[in-house]
Amino acid sequence: MSFQIRPIREGEFDEAVAVVEAAFGEVVTPEDVQNERRVAELDRSFAAFADGRMIAGAAAYSFRLGVPGGEVATAGVTSVGVLPTHRRRGLNTALMRRMLDDARERSEPLAALFASEGGIYGRFGFGLGSFSCGMDLETERSAFVRGYTPSGRVLLHSKEEAFPRILEVYEGVRRTRPGMPVLDERWLEYRLHDHHPEREPAPFFAVHETDGAADGYAIYRIKHEWPGSMPRSEVAVSELMATTPQAYADTWRFVLDLDLIHRATAWSRPVDEPLVHLLAEPRRLRLTVKDGMWARLVDVRAALTARSYAGDGRIVVELRDRFCPWNEGRLSLQAAPYEAACGPTDDDADLACDVNVLGAVYLGGTTFRQLWRAGQVQELRPGALARADSLFAWDPAPWCPFVF
């Protein structure tokens, strides 16, 4: 089958959204299309055509993504879908080829995405860059450990009042935790859109203040349940962040102490969630871990020099990259806490791996030794794994709080 891939035109946007949603078994509404327009970039929205029909699509957002010690230009790959009538014909591979070539032309060292299925994107060089946690807690078993004392205050705000304060707190957290994109009010609006408003309750916006300054927030929804006229409602936490441990504990305490609530749930929390250590009964969180954001080094040298490292040292990697062969070869990384240099070398390699491994370790959420245990890394010189992990280690763990 022959097909053409090109950026969509303005008059094709509605169709492009509908095609991708159909690939996921969804039917779009005019409200869905309008919401997608908030953040879409037409020159980064590609579609495949055959016989005059649009049959597949893929897009990217232009992000500044937080990495250890800084941020880097990133292609946020999204909306990748092929109509069920044309699957298994190479369209997904061709779209990813176009997306990564486009990111390279834009001098974006990194690409990132959330995968509908984990087995899809490894063949394109993506590695599992972060994890995400879910929780389901009965509020009557949510007591904190001894020593917690509340402070500050929490106020409910309208969306218009809350957005500037939320963004202020978000930015404070983002500067310390890898994996979080730079956001603005446009993106907050996009993320709050309800695809099924008839089934989703409206969100509440709670902001924690200390001495009048915002330092924490929670966005949550109440799902009402009153079996036998008894309150057993659920608070679903869409997002909760704070810039200090005190504000973090206070904001969670506010959410967990809401009246008439039996359960508190959240589905996108960091893997190093501090609430585990705040609860007197951490098992009650019913914490689950799943894959989060996948990362792909489009330009390995630029990406490795864009982040900071935990110490001084040098590592030589024999790198394989079948999908983006411009990265292949033997690379020397000379790392330091605030600067790094990376380039080709003829020196003997310390490690050998596929580019997927670098995507997995890049944000600091996975270690080379973990991937060595999984058979994904070869240690060619004794001690190389420990040396590499001492350089790439980072705290806190990477986390992207939303799916794009």
C-alpha positions as CSV (number, residue, x, y, z in Angstrom):
1,M,0.0,0.0,0.0
2,S,1.3,3.4,-0.9
3,F,0.6,6.4,1.3
4,Q,1.8,10.0,1.9
5,I,2.7,11.6,5.2
6,R,2.5,15.4,5.6
7,P,1.5,18.1,8.1
8,I,-2.2,18.7,8.2
9,R,-3.8,21.9,7.0
10,E,-6.2,24.1,9.0
11,G,-9.3,22.7,7.3
12,E,-8.2,19.1,8.1
13,F,-7.8,19.5,11.9
14,D,-11.3,18.2,12.9
15,E,-10.8,15.2,10.7
16,A,-7.3,14.5,12.1
17,V,-8.7,14.5,15.7
18,A,-11.5,12.2,14.7
19,V,-9.2,9.7,12.9
20,V,-6.9,9.4,15.9
21,E,-9.7,9.0,18.3
22,A,-11.3,6.4,16.1
23,A,-8.1,4.5,16.3
24,F,-8.6,4.4,20.0
25,G,-12.2,3.4,19.8
26,E,-13.5,6.8,20.7
27,V,-16.0,9.2,19.0
28,V,-15.1,12.9,19.4
29,T,-17.4,15.8,20.2
30,P,-17.1,19.4,19.0
31,E,-15.9,20.2,22.6
32,D,-13.1,17.6,22.3
33,V,-11.9,19.1,19.0
34,Q,-12.0,22.6,20.5
35,N,-10.0,21.5,23.5
36,E,-7.3,19.9,21.2
37,R,-7.0,23.2,19.4
38,R,-5.8,24.9,22.6
39,V,-2.4,23.1,22.4
40,A,-2.1,21.8,18.9
41,E,0.7,22.8,16.6
42,L,-0.4,22.3,13.0
43,D,3.2,22.2,11.7
44,R,3.8,19.3,14.1
45,S,0.5,17.5,13.4
46,F,1.1,14.8,10.7
47,A,-1.4,12.6,8.9
48,A,-1.0,9.7,6.5
49,F,-3.2,9.7,3.4
50,A,-4.0,6.8,1.0
51,D,-6.4,7.1,-2.0
52,G,-7.4,10.6,-0.9
53,R,-8.4,9.5,2.6
54,M,-6.8,10.3,6.0
55,I,-6.0,7.0,7.6
56,A,-3.5,7.7,10.4
57,G,-2.0,10.6,12.4
58,A,0.6,11.6,14.9
59,A,1.6,14.9,16.5
60,A,4.0,16.5,18.9
61,Y,4.0,19.3,21.4
62,S,7.0,21.7,21.8
63,F,7.9,21.3,25.5
64,R,10.7,22.5,27.8
65,L,11.0,19.3,29.9
66,G,12.7,19.3,33.3
67,V,15.8,17.1,33.4
68,P,18.3,16.7,36.3
69,G,19.7,20.1,37.0
70,G,17.9,22.0,34.2
71,E,15.5,21.6,31.3
72,V,15.8,20.6,27.6
73,A,13.8,21.2,24.4
74,T,11.6,18.1,23.9
75,A,9.2,16.7,21.4
76,G,6.1,15.6,23.3
77,V,4.9,12.9,21.0
78,T,1.1,12.4,21.2
79,S,-2.0,11.4,19.3
80,V,-0.4,8.5,17.4
81,G,-3.1,6.3,15.9
82,V,-3.9,4.3,12.8
83,L,-7.5,3.5,11.7
84,P,-8.3,-0.2,12.3
85,T,-8.9,-0.6,8.5
86,H,-5.2,0.1,7.8
87,R,-3.3,-1.4,10.7
88,R,-0.2,-3.6,10.3
89,R,0.9,-1.8,7.1
90,G,3.9,0.1,8.4
91,L,2.1,3.4,9.1
92,N,3.0,3.7,12.7
93,T,6.7,3.1,11.9
94,A,6.6,5.7,9.1
95,L,4.9,8.3,11.3
96,M,7.5,7.8,14.0
97,R,10.2,8.1,11.4
98,R,8.8,11.5,10.4
99,M,8.3,12.6,14.0
100,L,11.9,11.9,15.1
101,D,13.4,13.3,12.0
102,D,11.3,16.5,12.6
103,A,12.5,16.7,16.2
104,R,16.1,16.4,15.0
105,E,15.6,19.2,12.5
106,R,14.2,21.4,15.3
107,S,17.4,20.6,17.4
108,E,15.3,18.9,20.1
109,P,17.6,16.5,21.9
110,L,14.8,14.6,23.5
111,A,11.4,13.0,22.7
112,A,8.9,11.8,25.2
113,L,5.6,10.1,25.2
114,F,3.0,8.1,27.1
115,A,2.4,4.7,25.5
116,S,-1.0,3.1,25.1
117,E,0.8,-0.2,25.2
118,G,4.3,-0.6,26.5
119,G,5.5,-2.9,23.8
120,I,5.0,-0.4,21.0
121,Y,7.8,2.1,21.3
122,G,10.9,0.2,22.3
123,R,11.6,-0.6,18.7
124,F,11.9,3.2,18.0
125,G,14.5,3.7,20.8
126,F,12.3,4.8,23.7
127,G,13.1,3.7,27.2
128,L,11.0,3.7,30.3
129,G,12.0,7.0,31.8
130,S,9.7,7.3,34.7
131,F,7.1,5.5,36.7
132,S,3.6,6.4,37.9
133,C,1.7,5.3,41.0
134,G,-1.9,4.9,41.8
135,M,-3.5,4.8,45.2
136,D,-6.8,3.9,46.8
137,L,-7.1,4.8,50.5
138,E,-10.0,4.4,53.0
139,T,-10.0,7.8,54.7
140,E,-10.8,6.4,58.1
141,R,-7.4,4.6,58.0
142,S,-5.4,7.7,56.9
143,A,-4.0,8.8,60.2
144,F,-0.5,10.4,59.9
145,V,2.5,9.2,62.0
146,R,3.2,10.9,65.3
147,G,4.8,14.3,65.2
148,Y,2.7,15.9,62.4
149,T,1.4,19.3,63.3
150,P,-0.8,21.3,60.9
151,S,0.3,24.8,59.8
152,G,-0.8,27.5,57.4
153,R,-4.3,27.4,55.8
154,V,-6.2,25.9,52.8
155,L,-8.7,28.0,50.8
156,L,-11.0,27.0,48.0
157,H,-10.7,29.1,44.9
158,S,-12.5,29.5,41.6
159,K,-10.6,28.3,38.6
160,E,-9.8,31.8,37.5
161,E,-8.4,32.7,41.0
162,A,-6.6,29.3,41.4
163,F,-4.8,29.1,38.1
164,P,-2.0,31.7,38.7
165,R,-1.4,30.3,42.2
166,I,-1.3,26.7,41.0
167,L,1.2,27.6,38.2
168,E,3.4,29.3,40.8
169,V,3.5,26.2,43.0
170,Y,3.8,23.9,40.0
171,E,6.8,25.8,38.7
172,G,8.5,25.6,42.1
173,V,8.1,21.8,42.1
174,R,9.1,21.5,38.5
175,R,12.4,23.1,39.1
176,T,13.4,20.4,41.5
177,R,11.8,17.2,40.0
178,P,12.8,15.9,36.5
179,G,10.2,14.9,34.0
180,M,7.8,17.8,34.4
181,P,7.1,20.1,31.4
182,V,6.9,23.9,31.6
183,L,3.2,24.8,31.7
184,D,0.9,27.8,31.3
185,E,-2.8,28.4,31.8
186,R,-3.6,27.2,28.4
187,W,-2.3,23.8,29.4
188,L,-4.2,23.7,32.6
189,E,-7.4,24.4,30.7
190,Y,-6.5,21.6,28.3
191,R,-5.8,19.1,31.1
192,L,-9.1,19.8,32.9
193,H,-11.3,19.1,29.9
194,D,-13.8,16.4,30.5
195,H,-14.3,14.0,27.6
196,H,-17.4,12.7,29.3
197,P,-18.9,15.7,31.2
198,E,-22.1,13.9,31.8
199,R,-20.2,11.4,34.0
200,E,-17.4,13.5,35.5
201,P,-18.1,15.9,38.4
202,A,-16.6,19.4,38.3
203,P,-13.2,19.9,39.9
204,F,-12.4,21.8,43.1
205,F,-9.3,23.9,43.5
206,A,-7.7,24.1,47.0
207,V,-4.6,26.2,47.6
208,H,-2.5,25.9,50.7
209,E,-0.9,29.2,52.0
210,T,1.8,29.9,54.5
211,D,2.0,33.6,55.5
212,G,-0.2,34.5,52.5
213,A,2.1,32.8,50.0
214,A,0.8,29.8,48.0
215,D,3.0,26.7,48.6
216,G,0.7,23.8,47.9
217,Y,-2.5,22.9,46.0
218,A,-4.9,20.1,45.2
219,I,-7.2,19.7,42.3
220,Y,-9.9,17.1,43.1
221,R,-13.4,15.9,42.3
222,I,-16.1,14.3,44.5
223,K,-17.8,11.2,43.2
224,H,-21.0,10.9,45.3
225,E,-22.2,7.6,46.6
226,W,-25.0,7.3,49.2
227,P,-26.0,3.7,49.6
228,G,-28.9,3.3,52.0
229,S,-28.6,7.1,52.6
230,M,-25.2,6.6,54.1
231,P,-22.2,8.8,52.9
232,R,-19.6,6.7,51.1
233,S,-18.3,9.2,48.5
234,E,-14.9,9.2,46.9
235,V,-12.5,12.1,46.5
236,A,-10.5,11.6,43.3
237,V,-7.3,13.6,43.4
238,S,-6.3,14.8,39.9
239,E,-3.2,16.6,41.1
240,L,-1.6,17.6,44.4
241,M,1.8,19.3,44.8
242,A,3.6,21.4,47.3
243,T,7.0,23.2,47.5
244,T,7.6,22.3,51.2
245,P,7.1,19.1,53.2
246,Q,4.8,21.0,55.6
247,A,2.6,22.3,52.8
248,Y,2.6,18.8,51.3
249,A,1.4,17.2,54.5
250,D,-1.2,19.9,55.2
251,T,-2.6,19.7,51.7
252,W,-3.0,15.9,51.9
253,R,-4.5,16.2,55.4
254,F,-7.1,18.7,54.0
255,V,-8.1,16.2,51.2
256,L,-8.2,13.2,53.5
257,D,-10.3,15.0,56.1
258,L,-13.1,16.1,53.8
259,D,-16.5,15.4,55.2
260,L,-18.7,12.5,53.8
261,I,-15.7,10.9,52.1
262,H,-15.0,7.2,52.4
263,R,-12.2,6.7,49.8
264,A,-9.4,8.9,48.4
265,T,-8.0,7.8,45.0
266,A,-5.3,9.1,42.7
267,W,-3.9,7.5,39.6
268,S,-0.8,9.6,38.7
269,R,1.5,10.0,41.6
270,P,5.4,9.9,41.8
271,V,7.0,6.6,42.5
272,D,8.7,8.1,45.6
273,E,5.4,9.4,46.9
274,P,6.1,10.9,50.4
275,L,2.6,10.0,51.6
276,V,3.8,6.4,52.0
277,H,6.0,7.6,54.9
278,L,3.4,10.0,56.3
279,L,0.7,7.4,56.9
280,A,0.7,5.4,60.1
281,E,-0.6,2.5,58.0
282,P,1.2,2.8,54.6
283,R,-0.2,-0.5,53.4
284,R,-3.7,1.1,53.3
285,L,-2.6,3.2,50.3
286,R,-2.9,0.1,48.1
287,L,-0.1,1.6,46.1
288,T,0.3,0.3,42.5
289,V,3.2,1.1,40.1
290,K,3.0,1.2,36.3
291,D,5.0,2.6,33.5
292,G,4.9,6.4,33.2
293,M,6.7,8.6,30.6
294,W,8.9,7.0,28.0
295,A,12.0,9.0,26.9
296,R,14.0,8.9,23.6
297,L,17.4,10.6,23.1
298,V,17.1,12.1,19.6
299,D,20.5,13.7,19.8
300,V,22.5,11.7,22.4
301,R,25.4,14.0,22.7
302,A,23.3,17.1,23.1
303,A,21.0,15.4,25.6
304,L,23.8,14.1,27.8
305,T,25.4,17.5,28.0
306,A,22.1,19.2,28.8
307,R,21.7,17.6,32.2
308,S,23.6,17.7,35.5
309,Y,25.3,14.8,37.2
310,A,25.7,13.6,40.7
311,G,29.5,13.6,40.6
312,D,32.7,13.8,38.5
313,G,33.7,11.0,36.3
314,R,34.0,9.5,32.8
315,I,32.2,6.7,31.1
316,V,32.6,5.3,27.6
317,V,29.6,3.7,26.0
318,E,29.3,1.6,22.9
319,L,25.9,2.7,21.7
320,R,23.6,0.9,19.3
321,D,20.7,2.9,17.7
322,R,19.1,1.2,14.7
323,F,16.2,3.7,14.3
324,C,18.4,6.8,14.5
325,P,21.8,5.7,13.3
326,W,23.3,9.1,13.6
327,N,23.7,8.4,17.4
328,E,25.5,5.1,16.9
329,G,29.2,4.6,17.9
330,R,31.5,4.8,20.9
331,L,30.9,7.9,23.0
332,S,32.8,9.4,25.9
333,L,30.9,11.2,28.6
334,Q,33.0,13.4,30.9
335,A,30.5,14.4,33.6
336,A,30.5,16.9,36.4
337,P,27.8,18.3,38.7
338,Y,27.2,21.4,36.6
339,E,28.7,20.6,33.2
340,A,29.4,17.7,30.9
341,A,31.1,17.0,27.6
342,C,30.2,14.1,25.3
343,G,31.8,13.1,22.0
344,P,33.2,10.2,19.9
345,T,36.2,8.3,21.1
346,D,38.4,5.4,20.1
347,D,39.0,4.4,23.7
348,D,37.8,1.0,24.9
349,A,34.2,1.0,26.0
350,D,33.1,0.6,29.6
351,L,29.5,-0.3,28.8
352,A,27.5,-1.4,25.7
353,C,23.8,-0.9,25.3
354,D,21.0,0.2,23.0
355,V,19.8,3.8,23.0
356,N,16.7,2.6,24.9
357,V,18.9,2.2,28.0
358,L,19.9,5.8,27.9
359,G,16.3,6.9,27.6
360,A,15.5,4.8,30.8
361,V,18.4,6.2,32.9
362,Y,18.4,9.8,31.5
363,L,16.0,11.3,34.0
364,G,17.5,9.4,37.0
365,G,14.6,7.1,37.6
366,T,16.3,3.8,36.6
367,T,19.9,2.6,37.1
368,F,22.3,1.0,34.7
369,R,22.6,-1.9,37.2
370,Q,18.9,-2.5,37.2
371,L,18.9,-2.7,33.4
372,W,22.1,-4.9,33.5
373,R,20.1,-7.4,35.7
374,A,17.4,-7.4,33.0
375,G,20.1,-8.2,30.4
376,Q,19.9,-4.8,28.7
377,V,23.4,-3.6,29.4
378,Q,26.8,-5.2,29.0
379,E,29.5,-4.3,31.5
380,L,32.8,-4.4,29.6
381,R,35.0,-3.1,32.3
382,P,34.7,-4.1,36.0
383,G,33.2,-1.3,38.1
384,A,31.7,0.5,35.1
385,L,28.1,0.0,36.2
386,A,28.8,1.4,39.7
387,R,30.6,4.4,38.2
388,A,27.8,5.1,35.6
389,D,25.2,4.9,38.3
390,S,27.1,7.2,40.6
391,L,27.0,9.8,37.8
392,F,23.4,9.4,36.6
393,A,21.8,9.1,40.1
394,W,19.3,11.8,41.0
395,D,16.8,12.7,43.7
396,P,13.9,13.2,43.6
397,A,12.6,10.6,41.1
398,P,11.3,11.8,37.7
399,W,7.6,12.3,37.4
400,C,5.3,13.7,34.8
401,P,2.0,14.4,36.6
402,F,-0.2,14.1,33.5
403,V,-0.5,12.2,30.3
404,F,-0.1,14.1,27.1
